Amino acid sequence: MNHQIIFDVELLRRYDKSGPRYTSYPTAVQFNAGFTEADYRAQAQRSNTTPPRPLSLYFHLPFCDTVCFYCACNKVVTKDRKRASPYLERLHREIALQAELFDRARTVEQLHWGGGTPTFISHEEMRQLMAVTREHFRLRDDDQGEYGIEVDPREIRPETLAVLRELGFNRLSMGVQDFEPAVQKAVNRIQSEAETFAVLKEARALGFRSINMDLIYGLPHQTVASFARTLEKIIGAGPDRLSVFNYAHLPEMFKPQRRIAADDLPSPQEKLNILQLTIERLTQAGYVYIGMDHFARPDDELAQAQRNGTLYRNFQGYSTHAECDLVGLGITAIGMVGDCYSQNRKTLEDYYAAIDAGQLPVLRGIVLGADDKLRRAIITQLICHFALDYDAIERIHGIRFAEYFAQELADLGVMQQDGLIAMDESSIRVQPAGKLLIRNICMVFDRYLREKQEQRFSKVI
């Protein structure tokens, strides 16, 4: 695979519009309340057909000790650690309710604790949550599953990482965002280099694999020079993966962002310069650009999966487990089971009420039709592998590509003229100038965007 990226400022400006990140297709905007618990149960039971697919479990642990002003996640900010107890009690019961729907022979190949801050809970609560999970689902015991957790280095207590490793976690992602004191103060996330790199060092010593660090560009007071300083420190530490996200300033949607002064944000040109610097420095340092803000070392599983054509994308980002049904547990958690997507209720009160009534806390979802599955396959191929061969799509979905997507192919002609893609009668190949604009290319195949239903998304750059 050609990993070259061409940074064409004029093209990036011209194509920089809002669009989905395609962690699903259809996107969550299309989920609706007409999808019920009964629909989810039917899809889950149907997914037990032979041969059964392995499972992926996602647990949403929403609690945070402090609020980071840039955050757009669903979270509960509190200093009271006891607030986790009633939540975990219900989460244990949801695990049991969900497990009843799935054949016990189905192995959990992937497991992830996200948040919020999963390490907000105590070590004993961590042990109990994993014990309940193991009681109801078939977890792997050979350390070969992809069992990951998001951690905040400021929340790592003595023995925390050792406890997580003991429980079976072997992958770790930690938030960094930026080391500059002025930036940290402006976003209310004071986190020292020493505590950050201490977590990385200990995690490696304990045998964690694929350690990821998150950075954000576009935060207040960032400049090319300041972000370069953070980048050099990160490169020196050498994490296995890096996620470098574009900060989307949407204070009307996310209340904590109202604490960030728009005048303190870098200009659009400065953001582009920071992005260009980031790509150049990381590729020079030997990282492979996976796509959509993600970089990995060439020997990392993500890079290997991209090389061998098995890379996938879901609600946790890029994944090596395309074959799994994803079960979402906890408030706002999204699942992908059978031919449906589902999302749990979004508030603690609503979630507790459903569980206390013995119900799965399904809020909304969607059952995918044939056209949805066809377009999902196309978008997945493009966003994961920067290429699409028509033959496989035609064979699996029973269509003639040129006829079914005549309008889409015509629309792609402009992108071909601009050098974003190369296209012939049998394939589409994303060119180095198009890789940073992969969302734009995928949007051409998004039927819901074509129907122009009102939606809110972040800018692509």
C-alpha positions in Angstrom: 0.0 0.0 0.0 1.2 3.5 -0.9 1.3 5.5 2.3 2.3 8.8 0.7 0.2 11.9 1.6 0.2 15.1 -0.5 -0.8 18.1 1.6 -2.5 20.4 -1.0 -3.6 23.5 0.9 -5.8 24.8 -1.9 -7.7 21.5 -2.1 -8.1 21.2 1.6 -9.6 24.6 1.8 -12.0 24.0 -1.0 -13.2 20.6 0.4 -13.2 21.6 4.1 -16.9 21.2 4.9 -18.9 19.4 7.6 -19.4 15.7 7.3 -19.7 12.4 9.2 -16.7 10.5 10.6 -18.3 7.2 9.5 -17.9 5.2 12.6 -21.1 3.7 11.3 -23.2 3.8 8.2 -26.0 4.8 8.4 -24.7 7.3 10.9 -26.2 7.8 14.4 -28.2 10.8 13.0 -30.4 8.2 11.3 -31.1 6.2 14.5 -34.8 6.5 15.4 -37.1 5.8 18.3 -39.2 3.5 16.1 -36.5 0.9 16.8 -37.5 -0.8 20.0 -36.1 -3.3 22.6 -38.1 -6.0 20.7 -36.3 -5.2 17.5 -33.0 -5.4 19.2 -33.9 -8.8 20.8 -34.9 -10.2 17.5 -31.7 -9.1 15.8 -29.6 -10.5 18.7 -31.3 -13.8 18.6 -31.0 -14.0 14.8 -27.3 -13.3 15.2 -26.8 -16.7 16.9 -27.1 -18.6 13.6 -24.4 -21.0 12.6 -21.5 -20.3 12.4 -21.8 -17.8 15.3 -19.8 -14.6 15.0 -17.5 -13.7 17.9 -18.5 -10.8 20.1 -17.1 -7.4 21.0 -18.2 -5.8 24.2 -18.1 -2.0 24.8 -18.7 -0.6 28.3 -19.5 3.1 28.8 -18.2 4.3 32.2 -19.3 8.0 32.1 -17.8 9.4 35.3 -15.1 12.1 35.4 -13.5 13.8 38.3 -13.1 17.1 36.4 -14.4 18.4 33.1 -12.1 19.1 30.1 -13.6 22.1 28.3 -13.1 20.6 24.8 -14.9 17.4 25.6 -18.0 16.4 23.6 -18.4 13.0 25.2 -21.4 11.9 27.3 -20.1 12.2 30.8 -21.1 12.7 34.5 -18.7 15.1 36.2 -18.5 14.5 39.9 -16.0 14.4 42.8 -18.2 11.9 44.6 -16.7 8.4 43.8 -19.8 6.8 45.4 -21.9 7.8 42.5 -20.4 5.0 40.5 -21.9 2.3 42.8 -25.6 2.5 41.7 -24.5 2.8 38.1 -22.3 -0.3 38.3 -25.1 -2.2 40.0 -27.3 -1.5 37.0 -24.5 -2.2 34.5 -24.1 -5.7 36.1 -27.8 -6.3 35.6 -27.6 -5.1 32.0 -24.7 -7.6 31.4 -26.9 -10.4 32.5 -29.9 -9.2 30.4 -27.7 -8.9 27.3 -25.9 -12.3 27.8 -29.3 -14.1 27.8 -29.6 -13.1 24.1 -26.3 -14.6 22.9 -25.1 -18.2 22.6 -22.6 -18.8 25.3 -20.3 -20.5 22.8 -19.6 -17.1 21.2 -16.2 -15.9 22.3 -15.5 -12.3 23.3 -12.6 -11.4 21.0 -12.7 -7.7 21.7 -13.6 -5.8 24.9 -13.3 -2.1 25.6 -13.9 0.2 28.6 -14.5 3.8 27.5 -15.9 6.9 29.0 -15.8 9.3 30.7 -12.9 8.0 32.7 -13.1 4.3 33.3 -10.3 4.5 35.9 -12.7 6.7 38.0 -14.0 3.5 39.6 -12.1 1.7 42.4 -9.9 -1.3 41.9 -12.4 -3.5 43.6 -15.2 -2.2 41.4 -13.0 -3.0 38.4 -12.5 -6.5 39.6 -16.2 -7.0 40.2 -17.2 -5.6 36.8 -14.9 -8.0 35.0 -16.0 -10.9 37.2 -19.6 -10.3 36.3 -18.7 -10.0 32.7 -16.8 -13.3 32.8 -19.7 -14.9 34.6 -22.1 -14.2 31.8 -19.9 -14.0 28.7 -17.1 -16.3 27.4 -14.0 -14.2 27.7 -10.6 -15.3 26.4 -8.0 -16.4 29.0 -5.0 -16.6 26.7 -4.2 -12.9 26.4 -4.9 -13.0 22.7 -8.1 -11.0 22.6 -8.1 -7.3 22.0 -9.0 -6.0 25.5 -8.5 -2.3 25.8 -9.2 0.6 28.1 -9.1 4.4 28.0 -7.1 5.9 30.8 -6.4 9.4 32.1 -2.8 9.5 33.4 -4.0 11.8 36.2 -6.3 9.1 37.5 -3.8 6.3 37.6 -3.3 5.3 41.2 -0.6 2.9 42.6 -1.3 -0.6 41.3 -4.1 0.6 38.9 -2.2 -0.6 35.8 -1.3 -3.9 37.5 -4.9 -4.5 38.4 -6.0 -3.8 34.8 -3.4 -6.2 33.4 -4.4 -8.8 36.0 -8.0 -8.5 34.7 -7.0 -9.2 31.1 -6.5 -5.8 29.6 -3.6 -5.8 27.1 -4.2 -2.5 25.2 -4.3 1.0 26.5 -5.2 4.4 25.2 -4.3 7.6 27.1 -5.4 11.2 26.6 -2.6 13.7 26.3 -4.0 16.5 24.0 -1.1 19.0 24.5 1.7 19.5 26.9 1.9 23.3 26.7 0.9 24.9 30.0 -1.1 27.7 28.4 -3.2 25.3 26.4 -3.7 23.0 29.3 -4.9 25.8 31.5 -7.3 27.1 28.8 -9.0 23.6 28.4 -8.9 22.8 32.2 -6.6 19.7 31.8 -3.4 20.1 33.8 -1.4 17.0 33.1 2.4 16.8 33.5 4.8 15.1 31.1 6.2 13.2 34.0 2.9 11.5 35.0 2.1 10.8 31.4 5.3 9.1 30.5 5.4 7.3 33.8 2.1 5.6 32.8 3.6 4.7 29.4 6.7 3.2 30.9 4.8 1.2 33.5 2.3 -0.1 30.9 5.1 -1.3 28.7 6.8 -3.0 31.7 3.5 -4.8 32.5 3.1 -6.1 28.9 0.4 -3.8 27.5 0.4 -3.8 23.7 -0.6 -1.2 21.1 -0.4 1.7 23.5 -2.1 4.7 22.0 -1.9 8.4 22.8 -4.5 11.0 21.9 -3.6 14.5 20.8 -5.9 17.3 19.7 -5.1 20.2 17.3 -7.1 23.4 17.1 -7.2 24.0 20.9 -6.8 27.6 22.3 -3.4 29.1 22.2 -1.9 26.4 20.0 0.6 27.4 17.3 2.8 25.4 14.9 5.8 26.1 17.2 4.0 25.1 20.4 2.5 21.9 18.9 5.8 21.0 17.5 7.2 20.9 21.1 4.5 18.5 22.2 5.0 16.3 19.1 8.7 16.0 19.6 8.2 14.8 23.2 5.6 12.3 22.1 7.8 11.0 19.2 10.6 10.6 21.7 8.4 8.4 23.9 7.4 6.3 20.9 3.8 5.1 21.5 2.6 2.3 19.2 -0.4 4.4 17.9 -1.4 8.0 17.8 -4.7 9.6 17.3 -4.5 13.3 16.4 -8.0 14.8 16.4 -9.3 18.0 15.0 -11.0 20.0 17.7 -14.6 20.9 16.6 -15.7 24.0 18.5 -19.5 23.6 18.8 -20.4 25.4 22.1 -24.1 25.5 21.2 -24.1 21.7 21.3 -21.6 21.0 24.1 -21.9 23.1 27.2 -18.3 22.8 28.5 -17.0 24.3 25.2 -18.6 27.6 26.2 -15.7 28.0 28.6 -13.3 28.3 25.6 -13.0 31.7 24.1 -13.4 31.6 20.3 -10.8 34.4 20.0 -8.2 32.1 21.6 -8.5 29.4 19.0 -5.9 29.2 16.2 -7.0 30.5 12.8 -8.1 28.0 10.1 -4.7 28.6 8.3 -2.8 27.9 11.6 -4.8 24.7 12.0 -3.8 23.6 8.6 -0.2 24.4 9.3 -0.3 22.4 12.5 -1.9 19.4 10.7 0.8 19.6 8.0 3.5 19.7 10.6 2.0 16.7 12.4 1.8 14.5 9.3 5.3 15.4 8.2 6.9 14.8 11.6 5.1 11.5 12.3 5.7 10.0 8.9 9.4 11.1 9.2 9.5 9.3 12.5 8.3 6.1 10.9 4.6 6.1 11.7 2.1 5.0 9.0 -0.9 7.1 8.3 -3.8 4.7 8.8 -6.5 7.4 8.0 -8.9 9.6 9.8 -6.4 11.1 12.3 -4.8 7.8 13.1 -1.1 6.8 12.9 0.6 3.6 13.8 4.0 2.0 13.8 4.4 -0.4 10.8 4.5 -3.5 13.0 1.3 -2.5 14.9 -1.8 -4.6 14.4 -3.7 -1.7 12.7 -1.0 -1.2 10.1 -0.8 -5.0 9.5 -4.6 -5.2 9.1 -4.5 -2.4 6.6 -1.8 -4.2 4.6 -3.7 -7.5 4.5 -7.1 -6.0 3.8 -8.8 -6.8 7.1 -9.0 -3.3 8.7 -12.4 -2.3 9.9 -14.0 0.8 11.4 -16.6 1.0 14.2 -17.6 3.3 17.1 -14.2 2.9 18.8 -12.4 4.0 15.6 -10.3 1.6 13.5 -10.4 -2.0 14.5 -9.0 -5.4 13.5 -12.2 -7.3 14.4 -14.6 -6.8 11.5 -16.1 -10.2 12.2 -17.6 -9.3 15.6 -21.1 -8.4 16.7 -20.7 -5.3 18.9 -22.7 -5.2 22.2 -22.9 -1.8 23.8 -23.4 -1.6 27.6 -24.1 1.4 29.8 -25.6 4.8 29.0 -25.4 6.1 25.4 -23.5 2.9 24.4 -24.0 2.0 20.7 -24.2 -1.6 19.6 -24.0 -3.2 16.1 -25.6 -6.6 16.3 -26.9 -8.6 13.3 -28.3 -6.1 10.8 -29.0 -3.3 13.2 -27.4 -0.5 15.2 -28.8 0.4 18.6 -28.2 3.0 21.2 -28.9 2.9 24.9 -30.7 5.6 26.9 -28.6 8.7 27.5 -29.3 9.8 31.1 -28.6 8.0 34.4 -32.3 8.3 35.4 -33.7 6.8 32.2 -31.1 4.1 32.2 -31.8 3.2 35.8 -35.5 3.1 35.2 -35.2 0.7 32.3 -32.9 -1.7 34.1 -35.0 -1.6 37.3 -38.0 -2.6 35.2 -36.1 -5.5 33.8 -35.8 -4.0 30.4 -32.9 -3.5 28.0 -32.3 0.3 28.0 -32.7 0.6 24.2 -33.4 4.2 23.2 -33.3 4.1 19.5 -31.7 2.4 16.5 -32.1 1.3 12.9 -32.4 -2.0 11.0 -30.2 -1.8 7.9 -31.8 -2.5 4.5 -30.0 -4.0 1.5 -29.0 -0.5 0.2 -27.6 0.5 3.7 -25.4 -2.7 3.8 -24.2 -2.1 0.3 -23.2 1.5 0.9 -21.7 0.6 4.3 -19.4 -1.9 2.6 -18.3 0.7 0.1 -17.6 3.4 2.7 -15.8 0.9 4.9 -13.5 -0.2 2.0 -12.7 3.4 1.1 -12.1 4.7 4.6 -10.0 1.7 5.7 -8.1 0.9 2.5 -8.3 3.9 0.3 -9.4 1.6 -2.6 -12.6 0.0 -3.9 -12.8 -2.9 -6.4 -16.2 -3.2 -8.0 -16.1 -7.0 -8.6 -16.3 -8.0 -4.9 -19.2 -5.5 -4.3 -21.1 -6.7 -7.3 -20.6 -10.4 -6.4 -21.7 -10.0 -2.7 -24.5 -7.5 -3.2 -25.9 -8.7 -6.6 -25.7 -5.3 -8.4 -24.0 -3.8 -11.5 -21.9 -1.1 -9.9 -21.8 1.3 -12.9 -25.6 1.2 -13.2 -26.5 1.3 -9.4 -24.1 4.1 -8.7 -24.3 6.0 -12.0 -25.0 9.4 -10.3 -22.3 8.8 -7.7 -19.7 8.0 -10.3 -20.6 11.1 -12.2 -20.2 13.2 -9.1 -16.8 11.6 -8.4 -15.6 13.0 -11.8 -14.9 16.4 -10.2 -12.8 14.7 -7.5 -10.9 12.7 -10.2 -10.2 16.0 -12.0 -8.9 17.5 -8.8 -6.5 14.5 -8.3 -8.3 13.1 -5.2 -9.0 9.8 -6.8 -8.1 7.7 -9.8 -11.1 5.9 -11.3 -11.7 3.4 -14.1 -14.3 0.9 -15.1 -13.4 -1.5 -12.3 -12.1 0.4 -9.3 -11.6 3.6 -7.4 -8.1 4.4 -5.9 -7.7 7.3 -3.5 -4.6 9.3 -4.4 -2.1 10.8 -2.0 -3.9 14.2 -2.3 -7.2 12.6 -1.4 -6.3 10.7 1.7 -6.9 13.6 4.1 -10.3 14.2 2.3 -11.5 10.6 2.6 -14.6 11.7 4.4 -15.6 13.8 1.4 -15.1 10.9 -0.9 -17.2 8.6 1.3 -20.0 11.3 1.5 -20.6 10.8 -2.2 -22.0 7.4 -1.4 -24.1 8.5 1.6 -27.7 8.3 0.5 -29.0 10.2 3.5 -26.8 13.2 2.8 -28.1 13.1 -0.8 -31.6 13.3 0.6 -30.4 16.4 2.4 -31.9 15.6 5.8 -30.7 18.2 8.4 -27.6 17.0 10.2 -24.8 18.4 12.2 -21.2 17.2 11.8 -17.7 18.4 12.4 -15.5 19.9 9.7 -13.4 17.3 7.8 -10.2 19.1 8.5 
